[in-house]
Amino acid sequence: MNEDTEILYHTGELDARLRHEAEVAEAVAPDRHISARFGETLLQLTDVTMRFGGLTALDRVSFGIRRGEILGLIGPNGAGKTTCFNAMSGVYRPTSGQVLLEGKPLGKSSRHGITQLGIARTFQNIRLFGEMTALENVVVGADARAKTSVLGALLRLPRHHREEQEAVDRAMALLEFVGIADRAADKAKNLPYGYQRRLEIARALATEPKLLCLDEPAAGFNPAEKEELMQLIRKIRADGYTVLLIEHDMKLVMGVTDRIVVLEFGKKIAEGLPAEIRENPAVIAAYLGVPDDDVA
């Protein structure tokens, strides 16, 4: 978060901006229903614990994500960030604790079910369909919102044709949105690395998520590409989306997030505005390896 955004938080003007963005969100995805109002808690982790045998990867982690914000989730290697992502997106089921989306527990929902409920994610290692075109990859994401039955698709009913065309139209709009529409007909495997990252984001957005989770989206980027990514993330939020960001690049995190949660060894050690996190002794110790006894 930049200095201007921090001022907005303290003057209350941010709430007014978020209310304005609610109108924008309806224009982006008119069929998407989100109960939480802008600024209210959209997703809540409550005492989430993940154990793998004798290893505790997450230890009673609790934090909330507010609708309309960009929340950064940071920490040293092995802190539990990706495990936290996986617990939210259905890859893992917490050993104990709860993940609530708009107040309702995700429970034993499948990954596909969680996507339909409104949580989409990208991956640290890009997972695209390499032999499909960029457009086809995004259409796959749009299929998560299809309402036609299997029988309707087999019979090629009018509703199926209509949904297919709508999916293609939305996919093209999203490719334009992320800046790679000129490569729509190219196979995903033939796209430059940075374009593949953008394509994965477009595919996630095609599911019309309530929460977009980005796992290390700047990995492998040069400084210019990171700056472009920051602009894209801000653009995504400006269109009414809520974003959870895992990222190692502190300049990027500090420049784009509204709030930050810090993990270390599976525990939450800090939460607050970027300026507060930057000066937090426990966070400095976690990143610089300062002994615990030296932390004020």
C-alpha positions as semicolon CSV with decimal commas, in nm:
position;residue;x (nm);y (nm);z (nm)
1;M;0,000;0,000;0,000
2;N;0,134;0,341;-0,084
3;E;0,125;0,644;0,143
4;D;-0,195;0,781;-0,014
5;T;-0,380;0,455;0,052
6;E;-0,268;0,457;0,415
7;I;-0,416;0,806;0,452
8;L;-0,742;0,677;0,302
9;Y;-0,757;0,405;0,566
10;H;-0,717;0,652;0,852
11;T;-0,958;0,914;0,716
12;G;-1,236;0,669;0,631
13;E;-1,227;0,762;0,262
14;L;-1,130;0,405;0,173
15;D;-1,476;0,284;0,275
16;A;-1,632;0,532;0,033
17;R;-1,405;0,411;-0,246
18;L;-1,492;0,049;-0,175
19;R;-1,862;0,129;-0,185
20;H;-1,810;0,290;-0,525
21;E;-1,624;-0,019;-0,645
22;A;-1,925;-0,234;-0,553
23;E;-2,103;-0,083;-0,854
24;V;-1,804;-0,167;-1,075
25;A;-1,809;-0,528;-0,955
26;E;-2,165;-0,579;-1,070
27;A;-2,073;-0,461;-1,420
28;V;-1,781;-0,704;-1,439
29;A;-1,973;-1,016;-1,334
30;P;-2,346;-0,940;-1,319
31;D;-2,439;-1,300;-1,232
32;R;-2,203;-1,317;-0,936
33;H;-2,377;-1,288;-0,599
34;I;-2,163;-1,191;-0,300
35;S;-2,332;-1,156;0,037
36;A;-2,046;-0,971;0,204
37;R;-2,048;-0,596;0,147
38;F;-1,733;-0,408;0,056
39;G;-1,511;-0,382;0,364
40;E;-1,685;-0,673;0,540
41;T;-1,515;-1,009;0,602
42;L;-1,541;-1,229;0,294
43;L;-1,329;-1,522;0,405
44;Q;-1,227;-1,614;0,760
45;L;-0,973;-1,866;0,885
46;T;-1,036;-1,966;1,246
47;D;-0,770;-2,166;1,432
48;V;-0,673;-2,356;1,117
49;T;-0,421;-2,632;1,188
50;M;-0,259;-2,860;0,930
51;R;-0,056;-3,161;1,039
52;F;0,130;-3,404;0,816
53;G;0,238;-3,691;1,038
54;G;0,455;-3,535;1,307
55;L;0,494;-3,205;1,119
56;T;0,267;-2,912;1,204
57;A;0,259;-2,696;0,890
58;L;-0,007;-2,455;1,024
59;D;-0,064;-2,397;1,394
60;R;-0,401;-2,239;1,487
61;V;-0,383;-1,970;1,218
62;S;-0,662;-1,712;1,221
63;F;-0,719;-1,410;0,998
64;G;-0,987;-1,259;0,780
65;I;-0,995;-1,121;0,426
66;R;-1,223;-0,824;0,362
67;R;-1,416;-0,788;0,042
68;G;-1,249;-0,542;-0,195
69;E;-0,898;-0,552;-0,047
70;I;-0,563;-0,692;-0,153
71;L;-0,427;-0,895;0,138
72;G;-0,065;-1,006;0,136
73;L;0,037;-1,336;0,296
74;I;0,411;-1,339;0,353
75;G;0,680;-1,518;0,550
76;P;1,019;-1,687;0,511
77;N;1,053;-2,011;0,314
78;G;0,872;-2,292;0,494
79;A;0,646;-2,053;0,685
80;G;0,327;-2,230;0,571
81;K;0,198;-1,982;0,314
82;T;0,123;-2,229;0,034
83;T;-0,019;-2,478;0,284
84;C;-0,255;-2,202;0,395
85;F;-0,355;-2,144;0,031
86;N;-0,412;-2,517;-0,014
87;A;-0,632;-2,533;0,294
88;M;-0,848;-2,254;0,155
89;S;-0,873;-2,388;-0,200
90;G;-0,959;-2,747;-0,117
91;V;-0,623;-2,910;-0,192
92;Y;-0,599;-2,996;0,178
93;R;-0,862;-3,031;0,446
94;P;-0,754;-2,874;0,776
95;T;-0,671;-3,111;1,058
96;S;-0,870;-2,878;1,281
97;G;-1,021;-2,531;1,264
98;Q;-1,249;-2,381;1,001
99;V;-1,238;-2,188;0,677
100;L;-1,553;-1,978;0,633
101;L;-1,661;-1,815;0,307
102;E;-1,928;-1,551;0,371
103;G;-1,988;-1,709;0,709
104;K;-2,039;-2,063;0,578
105;P;-1,782;-2,339;0,643
106;L;-1,617;-2,490;0,337
107;G;-1,602;-2,819;0,525
108;K;-1,551;-3,118;0,297
109;S;-1,616;-2,932;-0,028
110;S;-1,420;-3,065;-0,326
111;R;-1,176;-2,844;-0,517
112;H;-1,429;-2,808;-0,795
113;G;-1,698;-2,729;-0,540
114;I;-1,483;-2,460;-0,380
115;T;-1,422;-2,305;-0,723
116;Q;-1,798;-2,294;-0,779
117;L;-1,844;-2,138;-0,436
118;G;-1,615;-1,856;-0,544
119;I;-1,247;-1,920;-0,462
120;A;-1,004;-1,932;-0,756
121;R;-0,628;-1,958;-0,750
122;T;-0,314;-1,959;-0,957
123;F;-0,015;-2,179;-0,876
124;Q;0,350;-2,119;-0,794
125;N;0,433;-2,357;-1,081
126;I;0,223;-2,263;-1,384
127;R;-0,048;-2,519;-1,463
128;L;-0,187;-2,451;-1,809
129;F;-0,311;-2,685;-2,082
130;G;-0,009;-2,649;-2,306
131;E;-0,166;-2,791;-2,622
132;M;-0,474;-2,569;-2,592
133;T;-0,479;-2,212;-2,719
134;A;-0,481;-1,920;-2,479
135;L;-0,849;-1,866;-2,559
136;E;-0,935;-2,231;-2,494
137;N;-0,757;-2,222;-2,158
138;V;-0,973;-1,932;-2,043
139;V;-1,291;-2,093;-2,177
140;V;-1,213;-2,391;-1,952
141;G;-1,227;-2,154;-1,657
142;A;-1,557;-2,009;-1,775
143;D;-1,704;-2,360;-1,788
144;A;-1,704;-2,361;-1,407
145;R;-2,009;-2,131;-1,431
146;A;-2,191;-2,330;-1,700
147;K;-2,546;-2,433;-1,608
148;T;-2,621;-2,668;-1,899
149;S;-2,663;-3,032;-1,798
150;V;-2,453;-3,311;-1,949
151;L;-2,756;-3,421;-2,150
152;G;-2,813;-3,066;-2,272
153;A;-2,453;-3,045;-2,390
154;L;-2,475;-3,383;-2,566
155;L;-2,795;-3,279;-2,743
156;R;-2,647;-2,940;-2,830
157;L;-2,953;-2,759;-2,698
158;P;-2,990;-2,381;-2,760
159;R;-2,893;-2,302;-2,402
160;H;-2,568;-2,491;-2,450
161;H;-2,488;-2,295;-2,767
162;R;-2,566;-1,970;-2,589
163;E;-2,341;-2,055;-2,293
164;E;-2,061;-2,160;-2,527
165;Q;-2,072;-1,826;-2,708
166;E;-2,091;-1,634;-2,383
167;A;-1,786;-1,825;-2,256
168;V;-1,587;-1,740;-2,569
169;D;-1,689;-1,374;-2,551
170;R;-1,592;-1,350;-2,184
171;A;-1,265;-1,534;-2,244
172;M;-1,168;-1,287;-2,517
173;A;-1,260;-0,995;-2,290
174;L;-1,041;-1,139;-2,013
175;L;-0,746;-1,190;-2,247
176;E;-0,785;-0,826;-2,342
177;F;-0,810;-0,734;-1,974
178;V;-0,477;-0,902;-1,888
179;G;-0,310;-0,768;-2,201
180;I;-0,258;-1,077;-2,417
181;A;-0,557;-1,076;-2,654
182;D;-0,321;-1,067;-2,953
183;R;-0,202;-1,418;-2,860
184;A;-0,549;-1,573;-2,819
185;A;-0,493;-1,830;-3,096
186;D;-0,145;-1,934;-2,980
187;K;-0,093;-2,257;-2,788
188;A;-0,027;-2,189;-2,421
189;K;0,307;-2,372;-2,434
190;N;0,430;-2,130;-2,702
191;L;0,359;-1,814;-2,502
192;P;0,640;-1,622;-2,330
193;Y;0,668;-1,695;-1,959
194;G;0,516;-1,363;-1,852
195;Y;0,220;-1,417;-2,084
196;Q;0,166;-1,762;-1,935
197;R;0,141;-1,601;-1,591
198;R;-0,116;-1,355;-1,723
199;L;-0,307;-1,635;-1,893
200;E;-0,332;-1,828;-1,569
201;I;-0,476;-1,519;-1,400
202;A;-0,727;-1,474;-1,684
203;R;-0,837;-1,837;-1,651
204;A;-0,889;-1,795;-1,276
205;L;-1,090;-1,476;-1,333
206;A;-1,309;-1,664;-1,583
207;T;-1,458;-1,860;-1,292
208;E;-1,597;-1,527;-1,162
209;P;-1,438;-1,570;-0,819
210;K;-1,537;-1,394;-0,503
211;L;-1,174;-1,434;-0,392
212;L;-0,874;-1,458;-0,628
213;C;-0,567;-1,622;-0,472
214;L;-0,234;-1,554;-0,643
215;D;0,056;-1,782;-0,544
216;E;0,394;-1,622;-0,624
217;P;0,270;-1,452;-0,946
218;A;0,595;-1,255;-0,985
219;A;0,825;-1,559;-0,970
220;G;1,082;-1,532;-1,247
221;F;0,987;-1,176;-1,343
222;N;1,232;-0,894;-1,409
223;P;1,171;-0,551;-1,246
224;A;0,974;-0,416;-1,543
225;E;0,748;-0,722;-1,547
226;K;0,693;-0,690;-1,173
227;E;0,581;-0,331;-1,215
228;E;0,337;-0,438;-1,487
229;L;0,208;-0,714;-1,260
230;M;0,146;-0,462;-0,981
231;Q;-0,059;-0,254;-1,224
232;L;-0,259;-0,562;-1,327
233;I;-0,332;-0,660;-0,966
234;R;-0,453;-0,307;-0,891
235;K;-0,667;-0,323;-1,205
236;I;-0,820;-0,652;-1,090
237;R;-0,910;-0,502;-0,753
238;A;-1,047;-0,189;-0,922
239;D;-1,287;-0,414;-1,115
240;G;-1,436;-0,530;-0,786
241;Y;-1,235;-0,841;-0,706
242;T;-1,082;-0,937;-0,371
243;V;-0,723;-1,062;-0,390
244;L;-0,506;-1,276;-0,164
245;L;-0,140;-1,253;-0,262
246;I;0,152;-1,476;-0,166
247;E;0,475;-1,317;-0,280
248;H;0,841;-1,310;-0,177
249;D;0,922;-0,977;-0,342
250;M;0,878;-0,729;-0,056
251;K;0,881;-0,424;-0,282
252;L;0,588;-0,567;-0,475
253;V;0,401;-0,668;-0,159
254;M;0,452;-0,333;0,010
255;G;0,355;-0,149;-0,308
256;V;0,029;-0,325;-0,387
257;T;-0,134;-0,464;-0,070
258;D;-0,377;-0,299;0,170
259;R;-0,297;-0,527;0,465
260;I;-0,043;-0,801;0,532
261;V;-0,047;-1,123;0,737
262;V;0,291;-1,273;0,830
263;L;0,354;-1,642;0,901
264;E;0,661;-1,806;1,051
265;F;0,695;-2,180;1,116
266;G;0,323;-2,221;1,059
267;K;0,215;-1,953;1,308
268;K;0,082;-1,604;1,250
269;I;0,331;-1,359;1,399
270;A;0,193;-1,027;1,270
271;E;-0,097;-0,861;1,090
272;G;-0,145;-0,499;0,989
273;L;-0,088;-0,223;0,737
274;P;0,229;-0,246;0,523
275;A;0,393;0,040;0,714
276;E;0,327;-0,139;1,043
277;I;0,459;-0,471;0,912
278;R;0,772;-0,302;0,776
279;E;0,860;-0,180;1,125
280;N;0,745;-0,487;1,323
281;P;1,039;-0,633;1,524
282;A;0,906;-0,991;1,502
283;V;0,882;-0,966;1,122
284;I;1,229;-0,817;1,094
285;A;1,362;-1,099;1,312
286;A;1,187;-1,365;1,101
287;Y;1,339;-1,235;0,779
288;L;1,682;-1,139;0,907
289;G;1,732;-1,427;1,149
290;V;1,764;-1,212;1,461
291;P;1,757;-1,429;1,777
292;D;1,425;-1,421;1,965
293;D;1,593;-1,275;2,273
294;D;1,693;-0,971;2,070
295;V;1,336;-0,892;1,960
296;A;1,192;-0,606;2,162
